[in-house]
Amino acid sequence: MQIRLASVMVENQEKALRFYTVTLGFVKNKDIPMGQFRWLTVPSREGAEGVELVLESMSFFRIDVTHCLR
């Protein structure tokens, strides 16, 4: 078994993309719009054998609980 994808939760996908590509040397692979979010992946420059990181917006997983407080 080989792990192909690993999620990294990020506050800002654009800033995270810049950090992982410019600072750490990853490359952008997939950048697919999904409404107000994106499916954004960055594999290592060393090739497809490694894990590809999915830069997931934390906002996608936030739950609005204000309606529960009423």
mmCIF file of the N, C-alpha and C atoms, coordinates in Angstrom:
data_MODEL
# 
_entry.id   MODEL 
# 
loop_
_atom_site.group_PDB 
_atom_site.id 
_atom_site.type_symbol 
_atom_site.label_atom_id 
_atom_site.label_alt_id 
_atom_site.label_comp_id 
_atom_site.label_asym_id 
_atom_site.label_entity_id 
_atom_site.label_seq_id 
_atom_site.pdbx_PDB_ins_code 
_atom_site.Cartn_x 
_atom_site.Cartn_y 
_atom_site.Cartn_z 
_atom_site.occupancy 
_atom_site.B_iso_or_equiv 
_atom_site.pdbx_formal_charge 
_atom_site.auth_seq_id 
_atom_site.auth_comp_id 
_atom_site.auth_asym_id 
_atom_site.auth_atom_id 
_atom_site.pdbx_PDB_model_num 
ATOM 1   N N  . MET A 1 1  ? 0.843   -1.165 0.000   1.00 0.00 ? 1  MET A N  1 
ATOM 2   C CA . MET A 1 1  ? 0.000   0.000  0.000   1.00 0.00 ? 1  MET A CA 1 
ATOM 3   C C  . MET A 1 1  ? 0.900   1.243  0.000   1.00 0.00 ? 1  MET A C  1 
ATOM 4   N N  . GLN A 1 2  ? 0.472   2.246  -0.764  1.00 0.00 ? 2  GLN A N  1 
ATOM 5   C CA . GLN A 1 2  ? 1.221   3.495  -0.820  1.00 0.00 ? 2  GLN A CA 1 
ATOM 6   C C  . GLN A 1 2  ? 0.257   4.649  -0.606  1.00 0.00 ? 2  GLN A C  1 
ATOM 7   N N  . ILE A 1 3  ? 0.643   5.582  0.236   1.00 0.00 ? 3  ILE A N  1 
ATOM 8   C CA . ILE A 1 3  ? -0.164  6.781  0.457   1.00 0.00 ? 3  ILE A CA 1 
ATOM 9   C C  . ILE A 1 3  ? 0.155   7.756  -0.666  1.00 0.00 ? 3  ILE A C  1 
ATOM 10  N N  . ARG A 1 4  ? -0.885  8.197  -1.363  1.00 0.00 ? 4  ARG A N  1 
ATOM 11  C CA . ARG A 1 4  ? -0.701  9.104  -2.508  1.00 0.00 ? 4  ARG A CA 1 
ATOM 12  C C  . ARG A 1 4  ? -1.017  10.554 -2.174  1.00 0.00 ? 4  ARG A C  1 
ATOM 13  N N  . LEU A 1 5  ? -2.030  10.781 -1.295  1.00 0.00 ? 5  LEU A N  1 
ATOM 14  C CA . LEU A 1 5  ? -2.460  12.133 -0.949  1.00 0.00 ? 5  LEU A CA 1 
ATOM 15  C C  . LEU A 1 5  ? -2.452  12.317 0.560   1.00 0.00 ? 5  LEU A C  1 
ATOM 16  N N  . ALA A 1 6  ? -2.092  13.511 0.996   1.00 0.00 ? 6  ALA A N  1 
ATOM 17  C CA . ALA A 1 6  ? -2.161  13.879 2.409   1.00 0.00 ? 6  ALA A CA 1 
ATOM 18  C C  . ALA A 1 6  ? -2.703  15.301 2.494   1.00 0.00 ? 6  ALA A C  1 
ATOM 19  N N  . SER A 1 7  ? -3.712  15.497 3.323   1.00 0.00 ? 7  SER A N  1 
ATOM 20  C CA . SER A 1 7  ? -4.325  16.815 3.472   1.00 0.00 ? 7  SER A CA 1 
ATOM 21  C C  . SER A 1 7  ? -3.534  17.679 4.434   1.00 0.00 ? 7  SER A C  1 
ATOM 22  N N  . VAL A 1 8  ? -3.393  18.942 4.056   1.00 0.00 ? 8  VAL A N  1 
ATOM 23  C CA . VAL A 1 8  ? -2.793  19.951 4.918   1.00 0.00 ? 8  VAL A CA 1 
ATOM 24  C C  . VAL A 1 8  ? -3.825  21.065 5.023   1.00 0.00 ? 8  VAL A C  1 
ATOM 25  N N  . MET A 1 9  ? -4.320  21.310 6.234   1.00 0.00 ? 9  MET A N  1 
ATOM 26  C CA . MET A 1 9  ? -5.323  22.348 6.432   1.00 0.00 ? 9  MET A CA 1 
ATOM 27  C C  . MET A 1 9  ? -4.632  23.710 6.453   1.00 0.00 ? 9  MET A C  1 
ATOM 28  N N  . VAL A 1 10 ? -5.139  24.649 5.652   1.00 0.00 ? 10 VAL A N  1 
ATOM 29  C CA . VAL A 1 10 ? -4.519  25.971 5.548   1.00 0.00 ? 10 VAL A CA 1 
ATOM 30  C C  . VAL A 1 10 ? -5.576  27.056 5.697   1.00 0.00 ? 10 VAL A C  1 
ATOM 31  N N  . GLU A 1 11 ? -5.169  28.186 6.251   1.00 0.00 ? 11 GLU A N  1 
ATOM 32  C CA . GLU A 1 11 ? -6.067  29.337 6.389   1.00 0.00 ? 11 GLU A CA 1 
ATOM 33  C C  . GLU A 1 11 ? -6.326  29.998 5.039   1.00 0.00 ? 11 GLU A C  1 
ATOM 34  N N  . ASN A 1 12 ? -5.281  30.113 4.236   1.00 0.00 ? 12 ASN A N  1 
ATOM 35  C CA . ASN A 1 12 ? -5.364  30.829 2.967   1.00 0.00 ? 12 ASN A CA 1 
ATOM 36  C C  . ASN A 1 12 ? -4.671  29.982 1.897   1.00 0.00 ? 12 ASN A C  1 
ATOM 37  N N  . GLN A 1 13 ? -5.438  29.492 0.947   1.00 0.00 ? 13 GLN A N  1 
ATOM 38  C CA . GLN A 1 13 ? -4.875  28.599 -0.064  1.00 0.00 ? 13 GLN A CA 1 
ATOM 39  C C  . GLN A 1 13 ? -3.831  29.287 -0.932  1.00 0.00 ? 13 GLN A C  1 
ATOM 40  N N  . GLU A 1 14 ? -4.044  30.541 -1.268  1.00 0.00 ? 14 GLU A N  1 
ATOM 41  C CA . GLU A 1 14 ? -3.091  31.254 -2.128  1.00 0.00 ? 14 GLU A CA 1 
ATOM 42  C C  . GLU A 1 14 ? -1.751  31.446 -1.422  1.00 0.00 ? 14 GLU A C  1 
ATOM 43  N N  . LYS A 1 15 ? -1.795  31.854 -0.157  1.00 0.00 ? 15 LYS A N  1 
ATOM 44  C CA . LYS A 1 15 ? -0.553  32.023 0.615   1.00 0.00 ? 15 LYS A CA 1 
ATOM 45  C C  . LYS A 1 15 ? 0.144   30.682 0.812   1.00 0.00 ? 15 LYS A C  1 
ATOM 46  N N  . ALA A 1 16 ? -0.633  29.639 1.072   1.00 0.00 ? 16 ALA A N  1 
ATOM 47  C CA . ALA A 1 16 ? -0.056  28.303 1.263   1.00 0.00 ? 16 ALA A CA 1 
ATOM 48  C C  . ALA A 1 16 ? 0.601   27.819 -0.028  1.00 0.00 ? 16 ALA A C  1 
ATOM 49  N N  . LEU A 1 17 ? -0.056  28.053 -1.158  1.00 0.00 ? 17 LEU A N  1 
ATOM 50  C CA . LEU A 1 17 ? 0.515   27.657 -2.449  1.00 0.00 ? 17 LEU A CA 1 
ATOM 51  C C  . LEU A 1 17 ? 1.856   28.352 -2.673  1.00 0.00 ? 17 LEU A C  1 
ATOM 52  N N  . ARG A 1 18 ? 1.902   29.639 -2.393  1.00 0.00 ? 18 ARG A N  1 
ATOM 53  C CA . ARG A 1 18 ? 3.146   30.403 -2.549  1.00 0.00 ? 18 ARG A CA 1 
ATOM 54  C C  . ARG A 1 18 ? 4.239   29.842 -1.621  1.00 0.00 ? 18 ARG A C  1 
ATOM 55  N N  . PHE A 1 19 ? 3.895   29.543 -0.370  1.00 0.00 ? 19 PHE A N  1 
ATOM 56  C CA . PHE A 1 19 ? 4.865   29.007 0.586   1.00 0.00 ? 19 PHE A CA 1 
ATOM 57  C C  . PHE A 1 19 ? 5.401   27.652 0.132   1.00 0.00 ? 19 PHE A C  1 
ATOM 58  N N  . TYR A 1 20 ? 4.501   26.740 -0.244  1.00 0.00 ? 20 TYR A N  1 
ATOM 59  C CA . TYR A 1 20 ? 4.939   25.393 -0.615  1.00 0.00 ? 20 TYR A CA 1 
ATOM 60  C C  . TYR A 1 20 ? 5.723   25.372 -1.931  1.00 0.00 ? 20 TYR A C  1 
ATOM 61  N N  . THR A 1 21 ? 5.396   26.268 -2.861  1.00 0.00 ? 21 THR A N  1 
ATOM 62  C CA . THR A 1 21 ? 6.109   26.265 -4.141  1.00 0.00 ? 21 THR A CA 1 
ATOM 63  C C  . THR A 1 21 ? 7.387   27.105 -4.088  1.00 0.00 ? 21 THR A C  1 
ATOM 64  N N  . VAL A 1 22 ? 7.301   28.326 -3.600  1.00 0.00 ? 22 VAL A N  1 
ATOM 65  C CA . VAL A 1 22 ? 8.460   29.227 -3.605  1.00 0.00 ? 22 VAL A CA 1 
ATOM 66  C C  . VAL A 1 22 ? 9.459   28.870 -2.504  1.00 0.00 ? 22 VAL A C  1 
ATOM 67  N N  . THR A 1 23 ? 8.965   28.668 -1.294  1.00 0.00 ? 23 THR A N  1 
ATOM 68  C CA . THR A 1 23 ? 9.858   28.436 -0.157  1.00 0.00 ? 23 THR A CA 1 
ATOM 69  C C  . THR A 1 23 ? 10.348  26.995 -0.072  1.00 0.00 ? 23 THR A C  1 
ATOM 70  N N  . LEU A 1 24 ? 9.428   26.033 -0.236  1.00 0.00 ? 24 LEU A N  1 
ATOM 71  C CA . LEU A 1 24 ? 9.787   24.624 -0.046  1.00 0.00 ? 24 LEU A CA 1 
ATOM 72  C C  . LEU A 1 24 ? 10.111  23.876 -1.336  1.00 0.00 ? 24 LEU A C  1 
ATOM 73  N N  . GLY A 1 25 ? 9.815   24.479 -2.486  1.00 0.00 ? 25 GLY A N  1 
ATOM 74  C CA . GLY A 1 25 ? 10.193  23.863 -3.754  1.00 0.00 ? 25 GLY A CA 1 
ATOM 75  C C  . GLY A 1 25 ? 9.226   22.828 -4.312  1.00 0.00 ? 25 GLY A C  1 
ATOM 76  N N  . PHE A 1 26 ? 8.004   22.765 -3.779  1.00 0.00 ? 26 PHE A N  1 
ATOM 77  C CA . PHE A 1 26 ? 6.996   21.883 -4.372  1.00 0.00 ? 26 PHE A CA 1 
ATOM 78  C C  . PHE A 1 26 ? 6.528   22.490 -5.693  1.00 0.00 ? 26 PHE A C  1 
ATOM 79  N N  . VAL A 1 27 ? 5.764   21.749 -6.472  1.00 0.00 ? 27 VAL A N  1 
ATOM 80  C CA . VAL A 1 27 ? 5.221   22.262 -7.731  1.00 0.00 ? 27 VAL A CA 1 
ATOM 81  C C  . VAL A 1 27 ? 3.699   22.148 -7.703  1.00 0.00 ? 27 VAL A C  1 
ATOM 82  N N  . LYS A 1 28 ? 3.043   23.118 -8.329  1.00 0.00 ? 28 LYS A N  1 
ATOM 83  C CA . LYS A 1 28 ? 1.579   23.057 -8.397  1.00 0.00 ? 28 LYS A CA 1 
ATOM 84  C C  . LYS A 1 28 ? 1.183   22.000 -9.416  1.00 0.00 ? 28 LYS A C  1 
ATOM 85  N N  . ASN A 1 29 ? 0.257   21.128 -9.043  1.00 0.00 ? 29 ASN A N  1 
ATOM 86  C CA . ASN A 1 29 ? -0.209  20.094 -9.955  1.00 0.00 ? 29 ASN A CA 1 
ATOM 87  C C  . ASN A 1 29 ? -1.663  20.348 -10.335 1.00 0.00 ? 29 ASN A C  1 
ATOM 88  N N  . LYS A 1 30 ? -2.557  20.172 -9.401  1.00 0.00 ? 30 LYS A N  1 
ATOM 89  C CA . LYS A 1 30 ? -3.984  20.370 -9.674  1.00 0.00 ? 30 LYS A CA 1 
ATOM 90  C C  . LYS A 1 30 ? -4.444  21.670 -9.022  1.00 0.00 ? 30 LYS A C  1 
ATOM 91  N N  . ASP A 1 31 ? -5.233  22.439 -9.749  1.00 0.00 ? 31 ASP A N  1 
ATOM 92  C CA . ASP A 1 31 ? -5.834  23.662 -9.221  1.00 0.00 ? 31 ASP A CA 1 
ATOM 93  C C  . ASP A 1 31 ? -7.218  23.766 -9.842  1.00 0.00 ? 31 ASP A C  1 
ATOM 94  N N  . ILE A 1 32 ? -8.189  23.131 -9.190  1.00 0.00 ? 32 ILE A N  1 
ATOM 95  C CA . ILE A 1 32 ? -9.538  23.009 -9.737  1.00 0.00 ? 32 ILE A CA 1 
ATOM 96  C C  . ILE A 1 32 ? -10.506 23.811 -8.879  1.00 0.00 ? 32 ILE A C  1 
ATOM 97  N N  . PRO A 1 33 ? -11.196 24.814 -9.464  1.00 0.00 ? 33 PRO A N  1 
ATOM 98  C CA . PRO A 1 33 ? -12.172 25.590 -8.703  1.00 0.00 ? 33 PRO A CA 1 
ATOM 99  C C  . PRO A 1 33 ? -13.320 24.700 -8.220  1.00 0.00 ? 33 PRO A C  1 
ATOM 100 N N  . MET A 1 34 ? -13.717 24.930 -6.964  1.00 0.00 ? 34 MET A N  1 
ATOM 101 C CA . MET A 1 34 ? -14.849 24.209 -6.373  1.00 0.00 ? 34 MET A CA 1 
ATOM 102 C C  . MET A 1 34 ? -15.695 25.228 -5.617  1.00 0.00 ? 34 MET A C  1 
ATOM 103 N N  . GLY A 1 35 ? -16.454 26.031 -6.358  1.00 0.00 ? 35 GLY A N  1 
ATOM 104 C CA . GLY A 1 35 ? -17.208 27.108 -5.717  1.00 0.00 ? 35 GLY A CA 1 
ATOM 105 C C  . GLY A 1 35 ? -16.236 28.160 -5.215  1.00 0.00 ? 35 GLY A C  1 
ATOM 106 N N  . GLN A 1 36 ? -16.340 28.501 -3.930  1.00 0.00 ? 36 GLN A N  1 
ATOM 107 C CA . GLN A 1 36 ? -15.428 29.504 -3.367  1.00 0.00 ? 36 GLN A CA 1 
ATOM 108 C C  . GLN A 1 36 ? -14.098 28.902 -2.919  1.00 0.00 ? 36 GLN A C  1 
ATOM 109 N N  . PHE A 1 37 ? -13.949 27.589 -3.058  1.00 0.00 ? 37 PHE A N  1 
ATOM 110 C CA . PHE A 1 37 ? -12.725 26.899 -2.671  1.00 0.00 ? 37 PHE A CA 1 
ATOM 111 C C  . PHE A 1 37 ? -12.053 26.294 -3.900  1.00 0.00 ? 37 PHE A C  1 
ATOM 112 N N  . ARG A 1 38 ? -10.923 25.618 -3.684  1.00 0.00 ? 38 ARG A N  1 
ATOM 113 C CA . ARG A 1 38 ? -10.185 24.984 -4.786  1.00 0.00 ? 38 ARG A CA 1 
ATOM 114 C C  . ARG A 1 38 ? -9.684  23.617 -4.346  1.00 0.00 ? 38 ARG A C  1 
ATOM 115 N N  . TRP A 1 39 ? -9.585  22.697 -5.295  1.00 0.00 ? 39 TRP A N  1 
ATOM 116 C CA . TRP A 1 39 ? -8.874  21.435 -5.083  1.00 0.00 ? 39 TRP A CA 1 
ATOM 117 C C  . TRP A 1 39 ? -7.460  21.729 -5.546  1.00 0.00 ? 39 TRP A C  1 
ATOM 118 N N  . LEU A 1 40 ? -6.545  21.882 -4.593  1.00 0.00 ? 40 LEU A N  1 
ATOM 119 C CA . LEU A 1 40 ? -5.208  22.389 -4.867  1.00 0.00 ? 40 LEU A CA 1 
ATOM 120 C C  . LEU A 1 40 ? -4.184  21.383 -4.353  1.00 0.00 ? 40 LEU A C  1 
ATOM 121 N N  . THR A 1 41 ? -3.378  20.836 -5.266  1.00 0.00 ? 41 THR A N  1 
ATOM 122 C CA . THR A 1 41 ? -2.393  19.834 -4.859  1.00 0.00 ? 41 THR A CA 1 
ATOM 123 C C  . THR A 1 41 ? -0.985  20.249 -5.264  1.00 0.00 ? 41 THR A C  1 
ATOM 124 N N  . VAL A 1 42 ? -0.024  19.858 -4.425  1.00 0.00 ? 42 VAL A N  1 
ATOM 125 C CA . VAL A 1 42 ? 1.384   20.152 -4.687  1.00 0.00 ? 42 VAL A CA 1 
ATOM 126 C C  . VAL A 1 42 ? 2.231   18.920 -4.379  1.00 0.00 ? 42 VAL A C  1 
ATOM 127 N N  . PRO A 1 43 ? 2.779   18.280 -5.408  1.00 0.00 ? 43 PRO A N  1 
ATOM 128 C CA . PRO A 1 43 ? 3.722   17.183 -5.168  1.00 0.00 ? 43 PRO A CA 1 
ATOM 129 C C  . PRO A 1 43 ? 5.149   17.741 -5.063  1.00 0.00 ? 43 PRO A C  1 
ATOM 130 N N  . SER A 1 44 ? 6.037   16.917 -4.582  1.00 0.00 ? 44 SER A N  1 
ATOM 131 C CA . SER A 1 44 ? 7.450   17.272 -4.509  1.00 0.00 ? 44 SER A CA 1 
ATOM 132 C C  . SER A 1 44 ? 8.038   17.311 -5.919  1.00 0.00 ? 44 SER A C  1 
ATOM 133 N N  . ARG A 1 45 ? 9.067   18.093 -6.112  1.00 0.00 ? 45 ARG A N  1 
ATOM 134 C CA . ARG A 1 45 ? 9.757   18.145 -7.408  1.00 0.00 ? 45 ARG A CA 1 
ATOM 135 C C  . ARG A 1 45 ? 10.425  16.823 -7.758  1.00 0.00 ? 45 ARG A C  1 
ATOM 136 N N  . GLU A 1 46 ? 10.680  15.984 -6.753  1.00 0.00 ? 46 GLU A N  1 
ATOM 137 C CA . GLU A 1 46 ? 11.396  14.729 -6.974  1.00 0.00 ? 46 GLU A CA 1 
ATOM 138 C C  . GLU A 1 46 ? 10.604  13.713 -7.778  1.00 0.00 ? 46 GLU A C  1 
ATOM 139 N N  . GLY A 1 47 ? 9.327   13.949 -7.994  1.00 0.00 ? 47 GLY A N  1 
ATOM 140 C CA . GLY A 1 47 ? 8.581   13.031 -8.841  1.00 0.00 ? 47 GLY A CA 1 
ATOM 141 C C  . GLY A 1 47 ? 7.292   12.529 -8.235  1.00 0.00 ? 47 GLY A C  1 
ATOM 142 N N  . ALA A 1 48 ? 6.618   11.710 -9.010  1.00 0.00 ? 48 ALA A N  1 
ATOM 143 C CA . ALA A 1 48 ? 5.280   11.239 -8.653  1.00 0.00 ? 48 ALA A CA 1 
ATOM 144 C C  . ALA A 1 48 ? 5.279   10.113 -7.635  1.00 0.00 ? 48 ALA A C  1 
ATOM 145 N N  . GLU A 1 49 ? 6.442   9.613  -7.239  1.00 0.00 ? 49 GLU A N  1 
ATOM 146 C CA . GLU A 1 49 ? 6.496   8.492  -6.295  1.00 0.00 ? 49 GLU A CA 1 
ATOM 147 C C  . GLU A 1 49 ? 6.183   8.909  -4.867  1.00 0.00 ? 49 GLU A C  1 
ATOM 148 N N  . GLY A 1 50 ? 6.290   10.200 -4.572  1.00 0.00 ? 50 GLY A N  1 
ATOM 149 C CA . GLY A 1 50 ? 6.057   10.668 -3.207  1.00 0.00 ? 50 GLY A CA 1 
ATOM 150 C C  . GLY A 1 50 ? 4.603   11.006 -2.953  1.00 0.00 ? 50 GLY A C  1 
ATOM 151 N N  . VAL A 1 51 ? 4.364   11.530 -1.778  1.00 0.00 ? 51 VAL A N  1 
ATOM 152 C CA . VAL A 1 51 ? 3.020   11.942 -1.384  1.00 0.00 ? 51 VAL A CA 1 
ATOM 153 C C  . VAL A 1 51 ? 2.720   13.307 -1.985  1.00 0.00 ? 51 VAL A C  1 
ATOM 154 N N  . GLU A 1 52 ? 1.521   13.461 -2.504  1.00 0.00 ? 52 GLU A N  1 
ATOM 155 C CA . GLU A 1 52 ? 1.058   14.743 -3.024  1.00 0.00 ? 52 GLU A CA 1 
ATOM 156 C C  . GLU A 1 52 ? 0.226   15.407 -1.934  1.00 0.00 ? 52 GLU A C  1 
ATOM 157 N N  . LEU A 1 53 ? 0.570   16.648 -1.575  1.00 0.00 ? 53 LEU A N  1 
ATOM 158 C CA . LEU A 1 53 ? -0.158  17.358 -0.536  1.00 0.00 ? 53 LEU A CA 1 
ATOM 159 C C  . LEU A 1 53 ? -1.381  18.045 -1.121  1.00 0.00 ? 53 LEU A C  1 
ATOM 160 N N  . VAL A 1 54 ? -2.503  17.939 -0.425  1.00 0.00 ? 54 VAL A N  1 
ATOM 161 C CA . VAL A 1 54 ? -3.731  18.637 -0.793  1.00 0.00 ? 54 VAL A CA 1 
ATOM 162 C C  . VAL A 1 54 ? -3.852  19.817 0.157   1.00 0.00 ? 54 VAL A C  1 
ATOM 163 N N  . LEU A 1 55 ? -3.786  21.036 -0.375  1.00 0.00 ? 55 LEU A N  1 
ATOM 164 C CA . LEU A 1 55 ? -3.883  22.240 0.449   1.00 0.00 ? 55 LEU A CA 1 
ATOM 165 C C  . LEU A 1 55 ? -5.360  22.583 0.606   1.00 0.00 ? 55 LEU A C  1 
ATOM 166 N N  . GLU A 1 56 ? -5.945  22.135 1.704   1.00 0.00 ? 56 GLU A N  1 
ATOM 167 C CA . GLU A 1 56 ? -7.385  22.290 1.924   1.00 0.00 ? 56 GLU A CA 1 
ATOM 168 C C  . GLU A 1 56 ? -7.671  23.502 2.791   1.00 0.00 ? 56 GLU A C  1 
ATOM 169 N N  . SER A 1 57 ? -8.638  24.296 2.350   1.00 0.00 ? 57 SER A N  1 
ATOM 170 C CA . SER A 1 57 ? -9.029  25.482 3.096   1.00 0.00 ? 57 SER A CA 1 
ATOM 171 C C  . SER A 1 57 ? -9.744  25.081 4.381   1.00 0.00 ? 57 SER A C  1 
ATOM 172 N N  . MET A 1 58 ? -9.322  25.670 5.493   1.00 0.00 ? 58 MET A N  1 
ATOM 173 C CA . MET A 1 58 ? -9.990  25.417 6.772   1.00 0.00 ? 58 MET A CA 1 
ATOM 174 C C  . MET A 1 58 ? -11.425 25.926 6.736   1.00 0.00 ? 58 MET A C  1 
ATOM 175 N N  . SER A 1 59 ? -11.687 26.943 5.932   1.00 0.00 ? 59 SER A N  1 
ATOM 176 C CA . SER A 1 59 ? -13.031 27.506 5.831   1.00 0.00 ? 59 SER A CA 1 
ATOM 177 C C  . SER A 1 59 ? -14.029 26.490 5.302   1.00 0.00 ? 59 SER A C  1 
ATOM 178 N N  . PHE A 1 60 ? -13.572 25.560 4.499   1.00 0.00 ? 60 PHE A N  1 
ATOM 179 C CA . PHE A 1 60 ? -14.449 24.537 3.932   1.00 0.00 ? 60 PHE A CA 1 
ATOM 180 C C  . PHE A 1 60 ? -15.055 23.670 5.027   1.00 0.00 ? 60 PHE A C  1 
ATOM 181 N N  . PHE A 1 61 ? -14.319 23.481 6.116   1.00 0.00 ? 61 PHE A N  1 
ATOM 182 C CA . PHE A 1 61 ? -14.752 22.585 7.179   1.00 0.00 ? 61 PHE A CA 1 
ATOM 183 C C  . PHE A 1 61 ? -15.355 23.295 8.381   1.00 0.00 ? 61 PHE A C  1 
ATOM 184 N N  . ARG A 1 62 ? -15.413 24.608 8.353   1.00 0.00 ? 62 ARG A N  1 
ATOM 185 C CA . ARG A 1 62 ? -16.000 25.343 9.477   1.00 0.00 ? 62 ARG A CA 1 
ATOM 186 C C  . ARG A 1 62 ? -17.505 25.118 9.502   1.00 0.00 ? 62 ARG A C  1 
ATOM 187 N N  . ILE A 1 63 ? -18.015 24.965 10.680  1.00 0.00 ? 63 ILE A N  1 
ATOM 188 C CA . ILE A 1 63 ? -19.453 24.749 10.851  1.00 0.00 ? 63 ILE A CA 1 
ATOM 189 C C  . ILE A 1 63 ? -20.040 25.992 11.499  1.00 0.00 ? 63 ILE A C  1 
ATOM 190 N N  . ASP A 1 64 ? -21.104 26.496 10.915  1.00 0.00 ? 64 ASP A N  1 
ATOM 191 C CA . ASP A 1 64 ? -21.781 27.657 11.473  1.00 0.00 ? 64 ASP A CA 1 
ATOM 192 C C  . ASP A 1 64 ? -22.711 27.177 12.585  1.00 0.00 ? 64 ASP A C  1 
ATOM 193 N N  . VAL A 1 65 ? -22.340 27.456 13.832  1.00 0.00 ? 65 VAL A N  1 
ATOM 194 C CA . VAL A 1 65 ? -23.150 27.004 14.963  1.00 0.00 ? 65 VAL A CA 1 
ATOM 195 C C  . VAL A 1 65 ? -24.002 28.125 15.534  1.00 0.00 ? 65 VAL A C  1 
ATOM 196 N N  . THR A 1 66 ? -24.002 29.295 14.915  1.00 0.00 ? 66 THR A N  1 
ATOM 197 C CA . THR A 1 66 ? -24.773 30.412 15.455  1.00 0.00 ? 66 THR A CA 1 
ATOM 198 C C  . THR A 1 66 ? -26.258 30.105 15.485  1.00 0.00 ? 66 THR A C  1 
ATOM 199 N N  . HIS A 1 67 ? -26.731 29.301 14.539  1.00 0.00 ? 67 HIS A N  1 
ATOM 200 C CA . HIS A 1 67 ? -28.155 28.957 14.538  1.00 0.00 ? 67 HIS A CA 1 
ATOM 201 C C  . HIS A 1 67 ? -28.510 28.078 15.733  1.00 0.00 ? 67 HIS A C  1 
ATOM 202 N N  . CYS A 1 68 ? -27.545 27.388 16.309  1.00 0.00 ? 68 CYS A N  1 
ATOM 203 C CA . CYS A 1 68 ? -27.778 26.535 17.486  1.00 0.00 ? 68 CYS A CA 1 
ATOM 204 C C  . CYS A 1 68 ? -27.891 27.358 18.760  1.00 0.00 ? 68 CYS A C  1 
ATOM 205 N N  . LEU A 1 69 ? -27.393 28.577 18.735  1.00 0.00 ? 69 LEU A N  1 
ATOM 206 C CA . LEU A 1 69 ? -27.387 29.416 19.926  1.00 0.00 ? 69 LEU A CA 1 
ATOM 207 C C  . LEU A 1 69 ? -28.668 30.215 20.092  1.00 0.00 ? 69 LEU A C  1 
ATOM 208 N N  . ARG A 1 70 ? -29.538 30.161 19.142  1.00 0.00 ? 70 ARG A N  1 
ATOM 209 C CA . ARG A 1 70 ? -30.785 30.947 19.208  1.00 0.00 ? 70 ARG A CA 1 
ATOM 210 C C  . ARG A 1 70 ? -31.823 30.246 20.017  1.00 0.00 ? 70 ARG A C  1 
# 
